[in-house]
Structure formats: C-alpha cells, structure tokens
C-alpha cells in the first residue's frame, strides 16, 4: 500500500428521513481542524434519498467538498447497500482519514467498511488529533472499562478510520458565505446487495429530550441514597426545563436508564447548566461532562474530586439542597 496516494479527510454524514444528524455536523468541526493541520481538504459523504437539498448546509458547516450518492434504495438505512456505497467511494477516491459518528448506525456501518477496504478502525473515540512528526492520526478512546485512555494509531494502512461519540466534538458556527464543490455519484445497488427486506418501520414516541441535546442536566450519583430520590431530581429538572442524567453507579444500581448515563462508558454532554447531585467525581464521569458551560456540584464530602471542575460547590446533603432549590424556584415563579 502506497500511503502517499491517500489524501483528504472524510466525514460520513448520518441522515434520517432526510434530516442531518447533529453528530455529522460535530464531526465536520473536528474534521476541519484535522484537515487544516494536515493541509488537506475536508469532504462530507452524504448517502440516501431526496437529500440533495442538504449539500449547502454541509459546506456552511466546514466542508470543502460534498459527495452525494442518492438512490431510492438508500432511503432507509440498511447495512449492505450503505457498506457497498461508502467502501466503493473509499477505494476509488482514497481518503487519508474517515470519521463516522458512534451512533447505532455508525457502529454497525464502520467496521464493515473497514473490513472491505482492509484497514483498522478505532471505535468510540473521545479525542482525535494529529501526531506532529508523522502526521498519523492519534485516536483516543476509553479502555479497560473506562479506567484508562488508550491512544491508537494506524501507521501502516489507509484510510485511518474511527467512530466518534456524539456530543464530544463541537460543530462550527454556520457560515453561509462558504463555497465548496459538490459531486454526485451513481453506484448501482443490485438485488444481491440487499440481503434483508424492511417490511415496516415503527418509530418510538419520545417524550423526553436526549441528554446530549439538553441545556440543563440534573445528574444523580450514589450519594443521593436511594432510587426514590430520583423523583426529586426529576422535579428540579422539570422546573428548570431540563432532564435527569446520572453516573455509572446509579445506572448499575438500576435507578436510571443506561441512555441517561454520563461519562466515558456513557455519553458526553455539554449543557449550559450541569448540576451534579451526590456525584463524587471519578475521572470516568468528569470526562463526560467537564465541558459543560456551568457546573454546580452538591456533595457532603468536601474533598470530593467533583469540586475541582465545579464553578460552584455546595458541601451539603444533595437531597436537602435539591428540595430547597425546588421550593425557591417555585416561589420565584
């Protein structure tokens, strides 16, 4: 393999029903940074049906080029057709770096593409950078249950591929003055490329905000004492227009759902306000929330590590403070 043939940074843009997913725009922000360090171009890859109207949006968020593959058979995500399309593009265009969101779709798609193009894949990354001497991509992810962070390189194969967690990277400010190139590719999808038949799509009704999208998070730790105390945290979150999240300890205890876990083995969040209730502040948890705009920590242990990253620290029983906050906010309203 001649590594010098591979140029450019690619970001796979996930879309559902023609709507661009936030993680793709976040990865364009990181992709722009990586491309600038390498002196290469940033390309957005968009696959689906009735998606042509999204091309300018991707340029506004940092892409130099947009490659679109549009086909009615690509309307709903299926593993084999999408794998064929993206791996065919990679073999033809030879990108240096490929970034994919670590969503349900990305985690299904990325390893199959990597196998088709015979390269490595670093999954579930929380950090991406460029090594100064070699220009290899430094891909960092949690290992050993989140107890250490491993930085991985792929020096002998191309492209350098990774999936990246939603919420970790920041999208750029939208710049409608940016110009870019758009290429439309036609890749034939045969019957043998479709190994499943989708009979029906049933969409789950979601009544709550994903924690990655929430502006306010009230987060529970083991220090709140028992599952029943989650109700008070939920009441505070509702009062502030936010949602409840938690540490791994409360997820393992069955107090909240896994989808609401913050941390290296959960989700990375960046709310405007993060209220940590009874959370000690293990490094695994802090890695998932330290980029929050404003952090309030409530813990009865004055030496808890969470206070080191908090903007405001309250040494007290978390349940009592939460009850007082609810009463105060209700009185103000």
Secondary structure, DSSP 8 states (H G I E B T S, - for coil): --GGG---EEEEE-EETTEE-HHHHHHHHHHHHHHHHHT--EEEEEEESS-GGGHHHHHHTT-SEEEEEE-GGGSS--HHHHHHHHHHHHHHH--SEEEEE-SHHHHHHHHHHHHHHT--EEEEEEEEEE-TTT--EEEEEEETTTTEEEEE---SSSSEEEEE-TTTS------TT---EEEEE-----GGG--------------S--GGG-SEEEEE-GGG-SGGGHHHHHHHHHHHT-EEEE-HHHHHTTSS-GGGBBSTTSB----SEEEEES----HHHHTTTTT-SEEEEEES-TT-GGGGT-SEEEES-HHHHHHHHHHHHHHH-
